[in-house]
Amino acid sequence: MVAYGDCIIVWGGYYRKRAGDSVYLPPYQINILPYGREELWVCYDCRDGIVPFPTTSATAMIWRRNLLIFGGSARLPTEVTRVINDIFLLNLDTGIWSRPRENIGEKKPPPRDKATGWEYNDKCYFFGGYGDSPDFMLDTFQPIDKYFAFPSDYVYCTGDPRFAWNRQLLIFDSKWHIAEQGGTIPLPRAAASSTLVRDRSTVYLFGGRLQHDRLNDLYALDLNSLIWTKITIEGPCGRSWSTLTYVPQQGAEKDYCFLYGGIDNDANPLDDCWHLKFDKDDIRWERETKYTAPCPRLWHSACYIGGQIIVFGGMASNPFDRSDQNSARYLNDIWRYDVSPKSLKALSCMNISPHYLETLAEWNITPISDAAVWCVVLREIKAYFRAHKERQKLSWMELPYGLRKLAEYVFRQRSRYASRKIRHLLELCSAPQ
């Protein structure tokens, strides 16, 4: 899940329909949540170009007006599931997928999933992950000299040496690079959580899994020097598959990082919330108690947008419990933590009214987020016509005044962008011309 413009985009993942049967979600679909509309998802079908494999545990971010997907555990056309190292890009203006494979550097990263990543100064960074070990790559006759496969970066899985955890810091800027890290470099790990504090040019990294241990160590990476600093303070228990989300300053409230959920060393899903507070040169963890947390979960997604922390999906049971896979609980709920009063923009989305037309028109938002906002209005029109389908003819002028004015606003915007996806989205809604 990533924030883009005034929307949230969700891609990929899987769930289990029955014991041992993993159902991957369609890779050509993205789901968009317009800002302030928790109950309304807009589903986009993006089938043009080179569509990714059905994938889970990938790393996603926004880069140059593209949704970038890296790595993950993919279901290949041969029905084989394996870890990959491909990058896929979805152009968010045209809805076309691409897969850069040529001229992306002399070497590329070995396959991995459960890496953590961020975008900074037009570069994509990826840290850690779990995937093919260098020995396995040699045993399967892969050209290891074409990969960043340095044994010192890896810790091999004790139960299966074909796989390993790594501590590589990869950079993608149209070409692949491996960073020269300094300072106290974190141990190899997967399913760690990280967040970018852009104003400080710093990334904070917390937890993750190495072998059978789920860690609770905290690191800071200076993105100008690529030097790591270990921050030794008391705080949350060890965990993986949690989320760490940066919350900028809200008035007199200082900025902080918000940690939620995960799975602990006893394989219990967690529901505790923590703030990583910044007090001058002092950093400390503080347990959050004022929020009513949703059910314990791991493997969820979270992001900050417009004064809200949004938490979506995840799993509410131990994924490693093979005794009864039918009891696995996969979630699709969404939770919002209001860290500041709702903005006029959020109120505009939540309460569709002609009084907010001027506000809507002034939004500096992108084609896809525009389409999501438009879809809110068009679905209201569609619902109205369906509710009156017993009438053979229904005049456009019989629409409620507010709904009609909003619809007229929407149709005036149709010429603003040439995106085929937006036109298709509008055509799907049965609103009169």
Secondary structure, DSSP 4 states (H G I P E B T S, - for coil): -EEETTEEEEE--EEEEETTEEEEPPTTEEEEEETT-TT--EEEE--EESPPPSEES-EEEEETTEEEEE--EEE-TTS-EEE---EEEEETTT-EEE---SSS-S-BPPPEES-EEEEETTEEEEE--EEE-HHHHHHTT--GGGB---GGGEEE-SS-TTEEEE--EEEESSSEEE---EESPPPP-BS-EEEEEGGGTEEEEEEEEETTEEEEEEEEEETTTTEEEEE----SPP-BS-EEEEE--BTTBPPEEEEE--B-TTS-BB--EEEEEEETTEEEEEEE-SS---S-BBS-EEEEETTEEEEEEEESS-TT--S-GGG--EEEEEEEEESSPPPHHHHHHHS--GGGHHHHHH----HHHHHHHHHHHHHHHHHHHHHTTTSS---GGGS-HHHHHHHHHHHHGGGT---HHHHHHHHHS----
